[in-house]
Amino acid sequence: MIKELTQENFTEAIKAQKPILVDFWASWCGPCRMLSPVIDSLSEEYETQIDVGKINVDEQGALAAQFGIVSIPTVILFKDGKEAKRIIGVHDADDYRDEIDRVL
């Protein structure tokens, strides 16, 4: 299940036991819409191993600014509350799998 992350629940989400894949996106962003099915698929595929969250940069500008998001989609993989990997732009699902597997 993909969590909608906000300023209020973000810190708790990234400090959870499992790593979390966070997708920074916006509804008007074509590449973000292209990436969405990949993120959905990864959420199902890694359901027991990682959490997956989405941050709408238009609604959560402070979080986007906090992480220096200047281009979307940007996907950040967090482990133990810290950024482990950042992937900017749309990539093949295998690229995301490789990075997830590295932090597991």
For each residue, the residues with C-beta under 8 A, 3 or more apart:
1: 43 47 52
2: 39 40 43 52 53 54
3: 9 13 51 52 53 54
4: 53 54 56
5: 9 10 13 22 53 54 55 60 63
6: 9 10 55 59 60 63
7: 10 60 62 63
8:
9: 3 5 6 12 13
10: 5 6 7 13 14 55 63
11: 14 15 81
12: 9 15 16
13: 3 5 9 10 16 20 51 53
14: 10 11 20 22 78 81
15: 11 12 80 81
16: 12 13 20 51
17:
18: 49 50 51
19: 49 50 51 77 78 79 84 100 103 104
20: 13 14 16 50 51 52 53 77 78
21: 39 42 43 46 50 51 52 53 75 76 77 78 96 100
22: 5 14 52 53 54 55 75 76 77 78
23: 32 35 36 39 52 53 54 55 73 74 75
24: 55 57 64 67 69 72 73 74 75 76
25: 29 32 35 36 54 55 56 57 72 73
26: 29 32 56 57 58 72
27: 32 56 58
28: 58
29: 25 26 32 33 72 73
30: 33 34
31: 34 35 72 73 89 90
32: 23 25 26 27 29 35 36 72 73
33: 29 30 36
34: 30 31 37 90
35: 23 25 31 32 38 39 73 75 90
36: 23 25 32 33 39 40
37: 34 40 41
38: 35 41 42 90 93 96
39: 2 21 23 35 36 42 43 52 54 75
40: 2 36 37 43 44
41: 37 38 44 45 93
42: 21 38 39 45 46 52 93 96 97 100
43: 1 2 21 39 40 46 47 52
44: 40 41 47
45: 41 42 97
46: 21 42 43 49 50 52 100
47: 1 43 44
48:
49: 18 19 46 100 104
50: 18 19 20 21 46 100 104
51: 3 13 16 18 19 20 21
52: 1 2 3 20 21 22 23 39 42 43 46
53: 2 3 4 5 13 20 21 22 23
54: 2 3 4 5 22 23 25 39
55: 5 6 10 22 23 24 25 60 63 64
56: 4 25 26 27 59 60
57: 24 25 26 60 61 63 64 69 72
58: 26 27 28 61
59: 6 56
60: 5 6 7 55 56 57 63 64
61: 57 58 64 65
62: 7 65 66
63: 5 6 7 10 55 57 60 66 67
64: 24 55 57 60 61 67 69
65: 61 62 68 69
66: 62 63
67: 24 63 64 74 76 83
68: 65
69: 24 57 64 65 72 74
70:
71: 74 88 89
72: 24 25 26 29 31 32 57 69
73: 23 24 25 29 31 32 35 88 89 90
74: 23 24 67 69 71 86 87 88 89
75: 21 22 23 24 35 39 86 87 88 96
76: 21 22 24 67 83 85 86 87
77: 19 20 21 22 83 84 85 86 87 99 100 103
78: 14 19 20 21 22 81 82 83 84
79: 19 82 84 103
80: 15
81: 11 14 15 78
82: 78 79
83: 67 76 77 78 86
84: 19 77 78 79 99 102 103
85: 76 77 99 102 103
86: 74 75 76 77 83
87: 74 75 76 77 91 95 96 99
88: 71 73 74 75
89: 31 71 73 74
90: 31 34 35 38 73
91: 87 95 96
92: 95 96
93: 38 41 42 96 97
94: 97 98
95: 87 91 92 98 99
96: 21 38 42 75 87 91 92 93 99 100
97: 42 45 93 94 100 101
98: 94 95 101 102
99: 77 84 85 87 95 96 102 103
100: 19 21 42 46 49 50 77 96 97 103 104
101: 97 98 104
102: 84 85 98 99
103: 19 77 79 84 85 99 100
104: 19 49 50 100 101
